[in-house]
Amino acid sequence: MKIVKVSDYQEMSEWAGKQVVQKVNELSKPILGLATGSTPEGLYQYLIDAYKNEEVSFKNVTTFNLDEYIGLDSDDPNSYRYFMNEKLFNHIDIDPNNVHLPNGVADDLEKECKDYEAAIKEVGAIDLQILGLGVNGHIAFNEPGTSFESRTQITDLVEETIEANSRFFDNKEDVPTQAITMGIKTIMESKEIILLASGENKAQAVKQLIEGEVTENFPASILHHHPQVTIVIDQAAASLLK
């Protein structure tokens, strides 16, 4: 596990953005795993700017997002499909057919999970997976207690996660209580992983991730067993480290 400490959110976003651009430019058909939430927004803005400056093209890129809320249509402003379109896809030259997110309103959600898993397997492996870090240690929507052997699945969101995500909704009651999420084993099969954590509110989780034991009660801890993972943290997120 490689630890990269940067000064602030902007530097973290730029550092990660450069890694993504480099990966896209060096591979003929790059497969990217993408995350949502406030943490990767700066990274996505960096990628948009790099595309506009003709430093990178996404024509041959395929993407798989980590998760999607169950019950939200793709045109719902709170859906992750809508988020990705607004924050990245609408502003770059990626082929819409190469963009993949779980369908949270599929008629058969169990089948949707299996189909999503199969689609990832079909491309071989994700070349570079971007992750955020939940305050309770979740990666994607794999909450504490999730098996390290898990595959793409339906998951119940815990109260802590609902509370954390309520800032994106008008009311806490509007936050979906379930999601489809890429499983931990699926994430771990990515060739390379970059986890981003920024801000004082992530400091305790970062401390547990880096200094704590590997346990299913803190899902991100499994990353200690990945051969090529980089944890990028700003000063605030690193503030509790020894």
C-alpha positions as CSV (number, residue, x, y, z in Angstrom):
1,M,0.0,0.0,0.0
2,K,1.5,3.3,-1.1
3,I,0.5,6.5,0.8
4,V,0.6,9.9,-0.9
5,K,0.1,12.9,1.3
6,V,-0.9,16.2,-0.3
7,S,-1.6,19.6,1.1
8,D,-5.3,20.0,0.2
9,Y,-8.3,18.8,-1.9
10,Q,-7.2,20.5,-5.1
11,E,-3.7,18.9,-5.0
12,M,-5.3,15.5,-4.3
13,S,-7.6,16.0,-7.3
14,E,-4.8,17.1,-9.6
15,W,-2.6,14.2,-8.5
16,A,-5.3,11.6,-9.2
17,G,-6.3,13.3,-12.4
18,K,-2.7,13.1,-13.8
19,Q,-2.7,9.3,-13.0
20,V,-6.0,8.8,-14.9
21,V,-4.8,10.8,-17.9
22,Q,-1.5,8.9,-18.0
23,K,-3.4,5.5,-17.8
24,V,-5.8,6.5,-20.6
25,N,-3.0,7.7,-22.8
26,E,-0.8,4.6,-22.3
27,L,-3.5,2.0,-23.0
28,S,-5.3,1.3,-26.3
29,K,-8.6,0.5,-24.7
30,P,-8.6,1.6,-21.0
31,I,-11.2,0.3,-18.6
32,L,-11.8,2.8,-15.7
33,G,-13.8,2.2,-12.5
34,L,-15.4,5.4,-11.3
35,A,-16.9,6.6,-8.0
36,T,-19.5,9.3,-7.2
37,G,-20.0,11.7,-4.3
38,S,-18.2,14.9,-3.5
39,T,-14.7,13.4,-3.2
40,P,-14.0,12.7,-7.0
41,E,-15.7,15.9,-8.3
42,G,-12.3,17.8,-8.4
43,L,-10.8,14.8,-10.2
44,Y,-13.6,14.8,-12.8
45,Q,-13.1,18.6,-13.4
46,Y,-9.4,18.0,-14.0
47,L,-10.3,15.3,-16.6
48,I,-12.7,17.7,-18.3
49,D,-10.0,20.4,-18.4
50,A,-7.4,18.0,-19.7
51,Y,-9.8,16.9,-22.5
52,K,-10.5,20.5,-23.5
53,N,-6.8,21.2,-23.5
54,E,-6.4,18.2,-25.9
55,E,-4.2,16.4,-23.4
56,V,-6.4,13.3,-23.5
57,S,-9.2,11.7,-25.4
58,F,-11.8,9.3,-24.0
59,K,-13.0,7.9,-27.3
60,N,-11.6,4.4,-26.5
61,V,-12.4,4.4,-22.8
62,T,-14.9,2.1,-21.1
63,T,-16.2,3.0,-17.7
64,F,-17.9,1.0,-14.9
65,N,-19.3,2.9,-11.9
66,L,-19.3,1.4,-8.5
67,D,-22.9,1.8,-7.6
68,E,-26.4,3.2,-8.1
69,Y,-29.3,3.9,-5.8
70,I,-32.3,1.5,-6.2
71,G,-35.5,3.3,-7.1
72,L,-34.0,6.4,-8.9
73,D,-34.4,6.8,-12.7
74,S,-31.3,7.9,-14.7
75,D,-32.9,11.3,-15.2
76,D,-33.4,11.8,-11.4
77,P,-31.0,14.6,-10.3
78,N,-30.0,12.4,-7.3
79,S,-29.2,9.3,-9.3
80,Y,-25.5,8.5,-9.9
81,R,-26.1,8.2,-13.7
82,Y,-27.3,11.9,-13.6
83,F,-24.3,12.9,-11.4
84,M,-21.8,11.3,-13.8
85,N,-23.4,12.9,-16.8
86,E,-23.3,16.3,-15.2
87,K,-19.9,16.0,-13.6
88,L,-18.0,14.2,-16.4
89,F,-19.6,12.4,-19.3
90,N,-21.5,15.3,-20.9
91,H,-18.2,17.3,-21.2
92,I,-15.8,14.7,-22.8
93,D,-15.7,12.6,-25.9
94,I,-16.6,9.3,-24.4
95,D,-18.9,7.0,-26.3
96,P,-22.2,6.7,-24.3
97,N,-22.3,3.0,-25.2
98,N,-19.1,2.5,-23.3
99,V,-20.5,4.0,-20.1
100,H,-21.8,1.5,-17.5
101,L,-23.8,2.0,-14.3
102,P,-26.1,-0.4,-12.6
103,N,-29.8,0.2,-13.4
104,G,-31.5,0.9,-10.1
105,V,-35.0,0.6,-11.6
106,A,-34.5,-2.7,-13.4
107,D,-37.5,-5.0,-13.4
108,D,-35.3,-7.8,-12.0
109,L,-32.7,-6.3,-9.7
110,E,-31.0,-9.7,-9.0
111,K,-30.5,-10.2,-12.7
112,E,-29.2,-6.7,-13.1
113,C,-26.5,-7.5,-10.5
114,K,-25.5,-10.7,-12.4
115,D,-25.5,-8.9,-15.7
116,Y,-23.4,-6.1,-14.4
117,E,-20.9,-8.5,-13.0
118,A,-20.8,-10.4,-16.3
119,A,-20.2,-7.1,-18.2
120,I,-17.1,-6.4,-16.1
121,K,-15.8,-9.9,-16.6
122,E,-16.4,-9.6,-20.3
123,V,-13.9,-6.7,-20.6
124,G,-11.3,-8.7,-18.6
125,A,-10.5,-6.4,-15.6
126,I,-10.7,-2.8,-14.6
127,D,-7.4,-1.2,-15.3
128,L,-7.7,1.6,-12.8
129,Q,-10.4,1.9,-10.1
130,I,-11.1,5.1,-8.3
131,L,-12.5,4.8,-4.7
132,G,-13.7,7.1,-2.0
133,L,-13.8,6.2,1.7
134,G,-16.9,6.2,3.8
135,V,-16.7,7.4,7.4
136,N,-17.5,3.9,8.5
137,G,-15.0,2.4,6.2
138,H,-17.3,1.4,3.4
139,I,-16.0,1.3,-0.2
140,A,-18.6,1.6,-2.9
141,F,-21.8,0.7,-0.9
142,N,-20.2,-2.3,0.8
143,E,-21.1,-1.5,4.4
144,P,-19.3,-2.9,7.5
145,G,-19.9,-6.7,7.7
146,T,-19.9,-7.2,4.0
147,S,-18.0,-10.3,3.0
148,F,-14.7,-9.8,1.3
149,E,-15.9,-12.4,-1.2
150,S,-18.9,-10.3,-2.3
151,R,-19.8,-9.7,-5.9
152,T,-22.1,-7.1,-7.4
153,Q,-25.2,-7.1,-5.2
154,I,-28.2,-5.4,-3.7
155,T,-27.2,-3.8,-0.4
156,D,-29.1,-2.1,2.5
157,L,-27.6,1.3,3.4
158,V,-26.9,1.8,7.1
159,E,-28.1,4.8,9.0
160,E,-24.6,6.4,9.0
161,T,-24.4,6.2,5.2
162,I,-27.9,7.6,4.8
163,E,-27.1,10.4,7.1
164,A,-23.8,11.2,5.2
165,N,-25.6,11.2,1.9
166,S,-28.6,13.2,3.0
167,R,-26.8,16.5,2.2
168,F,-27.4,15.8,-1.5
169,F,-31.2,15.5,-1.0
170,D,-33.9,17.9,0.0
171,N,-34.8,15.7,3.0
172,K,-33.2,12.8,4.7
173,E,-36.4,10.8,4.1
174,D,-35.7,11.1,0.4
175,V,-32.4,9.2,0.5
176,P,-32.9,5.7,-0.9
177,T,-32.3,2.9,1.6
178,Q,-30.9,0.4,-0.9
179,A,-28.4,0.4,-3.7
180,I,-26.7,-1.9,-6.3
181,T,-23.0,-2.0,-5.6
182,M,-20.0,-3.6,-7.1
183,G,-18.8,-6.2,-4.6
184,I,-15.5,-6.2,-2.7
185,K,-14.1,-9.1,-4.6
186,T,-15.0,-7.4,-7.9
187,I,-13.2,-4.2,-6.8
188,M,-10.1,-6.2,-5.6
189,E,-9.8,-7.7,-9.1
190,S,-9.0,-4.3,-10.5
191,K,-5.4,-4.1,-11.7
192,E,-4.7,-0.8,-9.9
193,I,-6.7,1.1,-7.3
194,I,-6.5,4.8,-6.1
195,L,-8.4,5.7,-3.0
196,L,-9.1,9.4,-2.3
197,A,-9.8,10.8,1.1
198,S,-10.1,14.5,2.0
199,G,-11.1,16.5,5.0
200,E,-11.2,16.3,8.8
201,N,-14.3,14.2,8.7
202,K,-12.4,11.4,7.1
203,A,-9.4,11.5,9.5
204,Q,-10.6,8.7,11.8
205,A,-11.5,6.4,8.9
206,V,-8.1,7.1,7.3
207,K,-6.3,6.3,10.6
208,Q,-8.2,3.0,10.9
209,L,-7.6,2.2,7.2
210,I,-3.8,2.7,7.4
211,E,-3.1,1.7,11.0
212,G,-5.9,-0.7,11.8
213,E,-6.4,-4.4,11.3
214,V,-7.9,-6.1,8.2
215,T,-11.5,-6.9,9.0
216,E,-14.8,-7.1,7.3
217,N,-16.1,-4.7,9.9
218,F,-14.1,-2.0,8.1
219,P,-14.4,-3.0,4.4
220,A,-11.7,-0.7,3.1
221,S,-9.1,-2.5,5.1
222,I,-9.1,-5.3,2.5
223,L,-7.0,-2.9,0.3
224,H,-3.9,-4.0,2.4
225,H,-4.1,-7.2,0.4
226,H,-4.1,-5.5,-3.1
227,P,-0.8,-5.5,-5.0
228,Q,-1.1,-2.0,-6.4
229,V,-3.1,0.4,-4.3
230,T,-2.4,4.1,-3.6
231,I,-4.1,6.0,-0.8
232,V,-4.1,9.8,-1.5
233,I,-4.9,11.9,1.5
234,D,-4.8,15.6,2.2
235,Q,-3.4,17.1,5.5
236,A,-6.8,17.2,7.2
237,A,-7.5,13.6,6.4
238,A,-4.1,12.6,7.6
239,S,-4.3,14.6,10.8
240,L,-4.7,11.6,13.2
241,L,-2.0,9.4,11.7
242,K,1.0,8.5,14.0
